[in-house]
Amino acid sequence: MNLGFGEVAIILIVALLIFGPSKLPKLGRAAGETLQEFKKGMKQVIDDDDQNKQKTND
């Protein structure tokens, strides 16, 4: 899903109207941390799966 500049601008404007300027940095930080934890968890699942495959091949 690729978003263009126009779509991103509309999303930011709507978010600004809904949450206000004071809460946007907090929301952005929370979203970033959540995404980082999700990626970390997915990497761990993939690594565990690879280890299980190696054990069954040995």
Biopython code that builds the backbone (N, CA, C, O; Angstrom):
import numpy as np
from Bio.PDB.StructureBuilder import StructureBuilder

atoms = [
    (1, "MET", "N", (0.845, -1.160, 0.000)),
    (1, "MET", "CA", (0.000, 0.000, 0.000)),
    (1, "MET", "C", (0.896, 1.230, 0.000)),
    (1, "MET", "O", (1.490, 1.563, 1.025)),
    (2, "ASN", "N", (0.995, 1.892, -1.115)),
    (2, "ASN", "CA", (1.803, 3.097, -1.231)),
    (2, "ASN", "C", (0.912, 4.321, -1.120)),
    (2, "ASN", "O", (-0.093, 4.445, -1.820)),
    (3, "LEU", "N", (1.298, 5.217, -0.231)),
    (3, "LEU", "CA", (0.555, 6.453, -0.057)),
    (3, "LEU", "C", (1.328, 7.599, -0.692)),
    (3, "LEU", "O", (2.544, 7.710, -0.537)),
    (4, "GLY", "N", (0.617, 8.428, -1.395)),
    (4, "GLY", "CA", (1.240, 9.599, -1.977)),
    (4, "GLY", "C", (1.264, 10.745, -0.990)),
    (4, "GLY", "O", (0.748, 10.638, 0.123)),
    (5, "PHE", "N", (1.873, 11.852, -1.412)),
    (5, "PHE", "CA", (1.980, 13.009, -0.529)),
    (5, "PHE", "C", (0.603, 13.541, -0.144)),
    (5, "PHE", "O", (0.387, 13.928, 1.004)),
    (6, "GLY", "N", (-0.313, 13.563, -1.079)),
    (6, "GLY", "CA", (-1.655, 14.079, -0.818)),
    (6, "GLY", "C", (-2.387, 13.277, 0.240)),
    (6, "GLY", "O", (-3.020, 13.845, 1.131)),
    (7, "GLU", "N", (-2.304, 11.956, 0.146)),
    (7, "GLU", "CA", (-2.972, 11.101, 1.124)),
    (7, "GLU", "C", (-2.373, 11.258, 2.516)),
    (7, "GLU", "O", (-3.093, 11.313, 3.513)),
    (8, "VAL", "N", (-1.044, 11.329, 2.568)),
    (8, "VAL", "CA", (-0.379, 11.495, 3.866)),
    (8, "VAL", "C", (-0.761, 12.831, 4.481)),
    (8, "VAL", "O", (-1.005, 12.912, 5.684)),
    (9, "ALA", "N", (-0.816, 13.875, 3.673)),
    (9, "ALA", "CA", (-1.193, 15.202, 4.170)),
    (9, "ALA", "C", (-2.612, 15.191, 4.723)),
    (9, "ALA", "O", (-2.869, 15.779, 5.773)),
    (10, "ILE", "N", (-3.531, 14.532, 4.033)),
    (10, "ILE", "CA", (-4.920, 14.465, 4.512)),
    (10, "ILE", "C", (-4.990, 13.698, 5.829)),
    (10, "ILE", "O", (-5.696, 14.113, 6.749)),
    (11, "ILE", "N", (-4.267, 12.588, 5.927)),
    (11, "ILE", "CA", (-4.257, 11.808, 7.167)),
    (11, "ILE", "C", (-3.714, 12.646, 8.318)),
    (11, "ILE", "O", (-4.271, 12.624, 9.416)),
    (12, "LEU", "N", (-2.641, 13.379, 8.081)),
    (12, "LEU", "CA", (-2.061, 14.219, 9.143)),
    (12, "LEU", "C", (-3.005, 15.336, 9.558)),
    (12, "LEU", "O", (-3.114, 15.646, 10.744)),
    (13, "ILE", "N", (-3.683, 15.937, 8.603)),
    (13, "ILE", "CA", (-4.629, 17.008, 8.927)),
    (13, "ILE", "C", (-5.789, 16.471, 9.750)),
    (13, "ILE", "O", (-6.191, 17.093, 10.733)),
    (14, "VAL", "N", (-6.326, 15.333, 9.363)),
    (14, "VAL", "CA", (-7.425, 14.727, 10.121)),
    (14, "VAL", "C", (-6.960, 14.358, 11.528)),
    (14, "VAL", "O", (-7.678, 14.595, 12.500)),
    (15, "ALA", "N", (-5.763, 13.780, 11.644)),
    (15, "ALA", "CA", (-5.227, 13.428, 12.960)),
    (15, "ALA", "C", (-5.035, 14.674, 13.815)),
    (15, "ALA", "O", (-5.304, 14.657, 15.016)),
    (16, "LEU", "N", (-4.575, 15.746, 13.200)),
    (16, "LEU", "CA", (-4.392, 17.003, 13.928)),
    (16, "LEU", "C", (-5.723, 17.529, 14.436)),
    (16, "LEU", "O", (-5.811, 18.005, 15.568)),
    (17, "LEU", "N", (-6.757, 17.449, 13.612)),
    (17, "LEU", "CA", (-8.076, 17.916, 14.026)),
    (17, "LEU", "C", (-8.667, 17.050, 15.128)),
    (17, "LEU", "O", (-9.316, 17.564, 16.040)),
    (18, "ILE", "N", (-8.452, 15.750, 15.054)),
    (18, "ILE", "CA", (-9.039, 14.839, 16.046)),
    (18, "ILE", "C", (-8.297, 14.896, 17.378)),
    (18, "ILE", "O", (-8.922, 15.017, 18.431)),
    (19, "PHE", "N", (-6.971, 14.809, 17.336)),
    (19, "PHE", "CA", (-6.199, 14.670, 18.570)),
    (19, "PHE", "C", (-5.609, 15.968, 19.084)),
    (19, "PHE", "O", (-5.280, 16.065, 20.266)),
    (20, "GLY", "N", (-5.467, 16.951, 18.241)),
    (20, "GLY", "CA", (-4.862, 18.213, 18.660)),
    (20, "GLY", "C", (-3.353, 18.154, 18.562)),
    (20, "GLY", "O", (-2.764, 17.073, 18.555)),
    (21, "PRO", "N", (-2.725, 19.326, 18.485)),
    (21, "PRO", "CA", (-1.277, 19.375, 18.272)),
    (21, "PRO", "C", (-0.451, 18.864, 19.450)),
    (21, "PRO", "O", (0.688, 18.438, 19.256)),
    (22, "SER", "N", (-0.987, 18.895, 20.644)),
    (22, "SER", "CA", (-0.194, 18.481, 21.802)),
    (22, "SER", "C", (-0.059, 16.966, 21.907)),
    (22, "SER", "O", (0.925, 16.482, 22.467)),
    (23, "LYS", "N", (-1.011, 16.211, 21.389)),
    (23, "LYS", "CA", (-0.973, 14.754, 21.530)),
    (23, "LYS", "C", (-0.338, 14.052, 20.343)),
    (23, "LYS", "O", (0.001, 12.874, 20.450)),
    (24, "LEU", "N", (-0.164, 14.725, 19.221)),
    (24, "LEU", "CA", (0.395, 14.066, 18.043)),
    (24, "LEU", "C", (1.796, 13.506, 18.259)),
    (24, "LEU", "O", (2.054, 12.379, 17.838)),
    (25, "PRO", "N", (2.714, 14.232, 18.893)),
    (25, "PRO", "CA", (4.042, 13.635, 19.126)),
    (25, "PRO", "C", (3.983, 12.369, 19.984)),
    (25, "PRO", "O", (4.711, 11.408, 19.732)),
    (26, "LYS", "N", (3.118, 12.372, 20.994)),
    (26, "LYS", "CA", (2.971, 11.186, 21.846)),
    (26, "LYS", "C", (2.416, 10.013, 21.052)),
    (26, "LYS", "O", (2.868, 8.879, 21.209)),
    (27, "LEU", "N", (1.436, 10.288, 20.203)),
    (27, "LEU", "CA", (0.849, 9.226, 19.385)),
    (27, "LEU", "C", (1.860, 8.682, 18.385)),
    (27, "LEU", "O", (1.932, 7.473, 18.166)),
    (28, "GLY", "N", (2.634, 9.566, 17.782)),
    (28, "GLY", "CA", (3.657, 9.142, 16.835)),
    (28, "GLY", "C", (4.722, 8.288, 17.505)),
    (28, "GLY", "O", (5.154, 7.274, 16.957)),
    (29, "ARG", "N", (5.136, 8.701, 18.677)),
    (29, "ARG", "CA", (6.137, 7.941, 19.423)),
    (29, "ARG", "C", (5.597, 6.563, 19.793)),
    (29, "ARG", "O", (6.294, 5.558, 19.651)),
    (30, "ALA", "N", (4.354, 6.521, 20.268)),
    (30, "ALA", "CA", (3.746, 5.237, 20.640)),
    (30, "ALA", "C", (3.603, 4.328, 19.421)),
    (30, "ALA", "O", (3.843, 3.124, 19.513)),
    (31, "ALA", "N", (3.216, 4.895, 18.289)),
    (31, "ALA", "CA", (3.082, 4.097, 17.067)),
    (31, "ALA", "C", (4.444, 3.555, 16.630)),
    (31, "ALA", "O", (4.549, 2.403, 16.208)),
    (32, "GLY", "N", (5.470, 4.369, 16.729)),
    (32, "GLY", "CA", (6.818, 3.933, 16.369)),
    (32, "GLY", "C", (7.318, 2.823, 17.270)),
    (32, "GLY", "O", (7.904, 1.850, 16.794)),
    (33, "GLU", "N", (7.093, 2.959, 18.565)),
    (33, "GLU", "CA", (7.521, 1.922, 19.506)),
    (33, "GLU", "C", (6.756, 0.623, 19.270)),
    (33, "GLU", "O", (7.325, -0.466, 19.352)),
    (34, "THR", "N", (5.464, 0.745, 18.977)),
    (34, "THR", "CA", (4.657, -0.441, 18.704)),
    (34, "THR", "C", (5.150, -1.155, 17.458)),
    (34, "THR", "O", (5.268, -2.381, 17.447)),
    (35, "LEU", "N", (5.436, -0.402, 16.418)),
    (35, "LEU", "CA", (5.940, -0.992, 15.178)),
    (35, "LEU", "C", (7.295, -1.660, 15.406)),
    (35, "LEU", "O", (7.560, -2.740, 14.877)),
    (36, "GLN", "N", (8.144, -1.014, 16.191)),
    (36, "GLN", "CA", (9.461, -1.573, 16.489)),
    (36, "GLN", "C", (9.324, -2.894, 17.254)),
    (36, "GLN", "O", (10.027, -3.856, 16.946)),
    (37, "GLU", "N", (8.442, -2.951, 18.235)),
    (37, "GLU", "CA", (8.232, -4.178, 18.998)),
    (37, "GLU", "C", (7.646, -5.274, 18.119)),
    (37, "GLU", "O", (8.007, -6.442, 18.260)),
    (38, "PHE", "N", (6.744, -4.904, 17.210)),
    (38, "PHE", "CA", (6.157, -5.879, 16.302)),
    (38, "PHE", "C", (7.232, -6.486, 15.400)),
    (38, "PHE", "O", (7.276, -7.702, 15.212)),
    (39, "LYS", "N", (8.094, -5.638, 14.845)),
    (39, "LYS", "CA", (9.170, -6.130, 13.985)),
    (39, "LYS", "C", (10.116, -7.037, 14.758)),
    (39, "LYS", "O", (10.567, -8.060, 14.244)),
    (40, "LYS", "N", (10.413, -6.655, 15.995)),
    (40, "LYS", "CA", (11.295, -7.446, 16.849)),
    (40, "LYS", "C", (10.677, -8.820, 17.128)),
    (40, "LYS", "O", (11.367, -9.838, 17.088)),
    (41, "GLY", "N", (9.380, -8.838, 17.408)),
    (41, "GLY", "CA", (8.687, -10.093, 17.654)),
    (41, "GLY", "C", (8.640, -10.973, 16.417)),
    (41, "GLY", "O", (8.820, -12.187, 16.511)),
    (42, "MET", "N", (8.402, -10.375, 15.262)),
    (42, "MET", "CA", (8.368, -11.140, 14.022)),
    (42, "MET", "C", (9.739, -11.745, 13.714)),
    (42, "MET", "O", (9.828, -12.885, 13.260)),
    (43, "LYS", "N", (10.798, -10.985, 13.959)),
    (43, "LYS", "CA", (12.155, -11.492, 13.727)),
    (43, "LYS", "C", (12.426, -12.677, 14.643)),
    (43, "LYS", "O", (13.032, -13.665, 14.228)),
    (44, "GLN", "N", (11.979, -12.576, 15.878)),
    (44, "GLN", "CA", (12.190, -13.663, 16.830)),
    (44, "GLN", "C", (11.427, -14.916, 16.393)),
    (44, "GLN", "O", (11.948, -16.026, 16.503)),
    (45, "VAL", "N", (10.211, -14.749, 15.905)),
    (45, "VAL", "CA", (9.429, -15.896, 15.436)),
    (45, "VAL", "C", (10.121, -16.552, 14.243)),
    (45, "VAL", "O", (10.200, -17.778, 14.167)),
    (46, "ILE", "N", (10.619, -15.745, 13.318)),
    (46, "ILE", "CA", (11.311, -16.277, 12.141)),
    (46, "ILE", "C", (12.585, -17.005, 12.559)),
    (46, "ILE", "O", (12.882, -18.086, 12.050)),
    (47, "ASP", "N", (13.344, -16.408, 13.493)),
    (47, "ASP", "CA", (14.567, -17.051, 13.975)),
    (47, "ASP", "C", (14.264, -18.384, 14.660)),
    (47, "ASP", "O", (14.973, -19.369, 14.452)),
    (48, "ASP", "N", (13.205, -18.411, 15.479)),
    (48, "ASP", "CA", (12.816, -19.660, 16.147)),
    (48, "ASP", "C", (12.401, -20.714, 15.124)),
    (48, "ASP", "O", (12.733, -21.890, 15.270)),
    (49, "ASP", "N", (11.685, -20.296, 14.105)),
    (49, "ASP", "CA", (11.258, -21.224, 13.061)),
    (49, "ASP", "C", (12.465, -21.790, 12.317)),
    (49, "ASP", "O", (12.513, -22.983, 12.018)),
    (50, "ASP", "N", (13.442, -20.927, 12.018)),
    (50, "ASP", "CA", (14.656, -21.391, 11.349)),
    (50, "ASP", "C", (15.415, -22.394, 12.224)),
    (50, "ASP", "O", (15.927, -23.392, 11.716)),
    (51, "GLN", "N", (15.491, -22.137, 13.528)),
    (51, "GLN", "CA", (16.176, -23.052, 14.438)),
    (51, "GLN", "C", (15.460, -24.398, 14.490)),
    (51, "GLN", "O", (16.106, -25.445, 14.519)),
    (52, "ASN", "N", (14.121, -24.374, 14.502)),
    (52, "ASN", "CA", (13.363, -25.624, 14.516)),
    (52, "ASN", "C", (13.566, -26.417, 13.240)),
    (52, "ASN", "O", (13.633, -27.646, 13.280)),
    (53, "LYS", "N", (13.663, -25.741, 12.121)),
    (53, "LYS", "CA", (13.907, -26.419, 10.838)),
    (53, "LYS", "C", (15.286, -27.061, 10.837)),
    (53, "LYS", "O", (15.446, -28.174, 10.335)),
    (54, "GLN", "N", (16.292, -26.373, 11.395)),
    (54, "GLN", "CA", (17.641, -26.924, 11.447)),
    (54, "GLN", "C", (17.685, -28.150, 12.343)),
    (54, "GLN", "O", (18.377, -29.119, 12.033)),
    (55, "LYS", "N", (16.956, -28.119, 13.449)),
    (55, "LYS", "CA", (16.942, -29.259, 14.371)),
    (55, "LYS", "C", (16.301, -30.475, 13.719)),
    (55, "LYS", "O", (16.743, -31.602, 13.941)),
    (56, "THR", "N", (15.269, -30.259, 12.922)),
    (56, "THR", "CA", (14.599, -31.402, 12.289)),
    (56, "THR", "C", (15.425, -31.957, 11.138)),
    (56, "THR", "O", (15.290, -33.131, 10.793)),
    (57, "ASN", "N", (16.281, -31.128, 10.535)),
    (57, "ASN", "CA", (17.123, -31.585, 9.441)),
    (57, "ASN", "C", (18.363, -32.314, 9.934)),
    (57, "ASN", "O", (18.989, -33.051, 9.171)),
    (58, "ASP", "N", (18.726, -32.123, 11.189)),
    (58, "ASP", "CA", (19.953, -32.758, 11.726)),
    (58, "ASP", "C", (19.743, -34.171, 12.085)),
    (58, "ASP", "O", (20.671, -34.835, 12.546)),
]
sb = StructureBuilder()
sb.init_structure("model")
sb.init_model(0)
sb.init_chain("A")
sb.init_seg("    ")
for serial, (resi, resn, name, xyz) in enumerate(atoms, 1):
    if name == "N":
        sb.init_residue(resn, " ", resi, " ")
    sb.init_atom(name, np.array(xyz, "f"), 0.0, 1.0, " ", f" {name:<3s}", serial, name[0])
structure = sb.get_structure()
